Amino acid sequence: MADLTVEYLGLGLKNPLVASASPLSRDLDAALHLEDAGAAALVMYSLYEEQIVAEEHRYDRFLEHQALGHGEADSFLPEHPGHQSSLERYLDQIGRLKERLDIPVIASLNGVSEAGWIDFARLIEDAGADALELNVYYIAGNADESSADVERRYTAVLGHLKRQVALPIAVKLSPQFTSPLHFIGQLQQAGADAIVIFNRFYQSDIDLAQRVVEPHLELSRSYESLLRIRWAAMVRGAFEVDLALTGGFHQSEDVLKGLFAGANTIQLASALLQHGPGRLTELLTGMNYWLDENEYESVGQMMGSMSVARTADPAAYERHNYLDVLNSFTPPPGVRY
Ligand SMILES: Cc1cc2nc3c(=O)[nH]c(=O)nc-3n(C[C@H](O)[C@H](O)[C@H](O)COP(=O)(O)O)c2cc1C
């Protein structure tokens, strides 16, 4: 059987499959199932800026009213005895996961601003997390904000975190950057140890009957992995930074393609939410089978061998075939225009 071990964020992993941030890490039993099924590391669900900020505001209001001696101060009391803040719950969960799992546990922060909410990153480090993933989930909807301003948000939060902790840090990106390679170079300079490409934006839908906008969560499909695979090949051609792919990895073929393009790890969420942790075992079996059939002795041997830097036809990842692809369209049988 091929050697599946990889390095990611300075961690030696038994294989390239990582459980991506999802509700599965909230539940200790689910996390144990993921490990048993073959996950090489676990990214925890994110700690959210808005939760922390809302709790801080409630607490400030409580202290303010108490200092003024307002009788109604009790109504601002955010906590009753035994109540834990989301930060405390998060730190406890890191402790529980670290105690019971052998695989590395990567904590995750989700926010958009550099402000004080990330000052507690050191607590995450003290709680025993092996690394940190930063998910700046930001919809650039302000017409006065330039793309350079949006990029500065990321580098500012990253810089702030790098000053706080010695943990390796991965930055999870959205697919909507004007010049992703240039930006990834900046993140690397700012100290990113790994880049995770790409998070999925959840879309808002319009309910025609009620005429209201509602958030819409749909799990991914395999074809979405192709965007990640192309950019992995381009990033690996340009930078040495560690690379994780997330978004649309469902089949062992998707995973193998991601590794050929240059990823160190492949993160899975939808596949595990849809089919359960056992999906990991199926993917590992499929990968092993393919590697043996094709006489690869290790994942290391194939990783990045189809990146832009190493493939025989680098232009195929760029504009090169654009016209040919468009011209290859043929009408479905029976359809007349
Ligand atoms: C229900 C659900 C919860 C998620 N929670 C988080 C989260 O807390 N933090 C985060 O960075 N990503 C979160 N994600 C995004 C996933 O980690 C992953 O990047 C994304 O779903 C794309 O991968 P996939 O195609 O394998 O689902 C979540 C995804 C889903 C479906």
The ligand as a Gaussian input file, in Angstrom:
#p B3LYP/6-31G(d) Opt

LIG

0 1
 C      -23.124000      23.192000       7.962000
 C      -21.769000      23.802000       7.690000
 C      -21.093000      24.466000       8.715000
 C      -19.853000      25.053000       8.447000
 N      -19.204000      25.710000       9.467000
 C      -18.004000      26.307000       9.208000
 C      -17.310000      26.997000      10.231000
 O      -17.749000      27.064000      11.386000
 N      -16.138000      27.597000       9.902000
 C      -15.601000      27.532000       8.638000
 O      -14.519000      28.069000       8.398000
 N      -16.236000      26.862000       7.651000
 C      -17.414000      26.263000       7.912000
 N      -18.048000      25.582000       6.905000
 C      -17.416000      25.500000       5.578000
 C      -16.685000      24.155000       5.411000
 O      -15.649000      24.011000       6.362000
 C      -16.090000      23.993000       4.005000
 O      -15.020000      24.890000       3.831000
 C      -17.105000      24.251000       2.892000
 O      -18.343000      23.638000       3.201000
 C      -16.611000      23.685000       1.569000
 O      -16.284000      22.328000       1.676000
 P      -17.281000      21.136000       1.228000
 O      -17.548000      21.270000      -0.209000
 O      -16.539000      19.878000       1.580000
 O      -18.528000      21.306000       2.038000
 C      -19.278000      24.969000       7.154000
 C      -19.959000      24.267000       6.146000
 C      -21.180000      23.689000       6.397000
 C      -21.878000      22.953000       5.290000

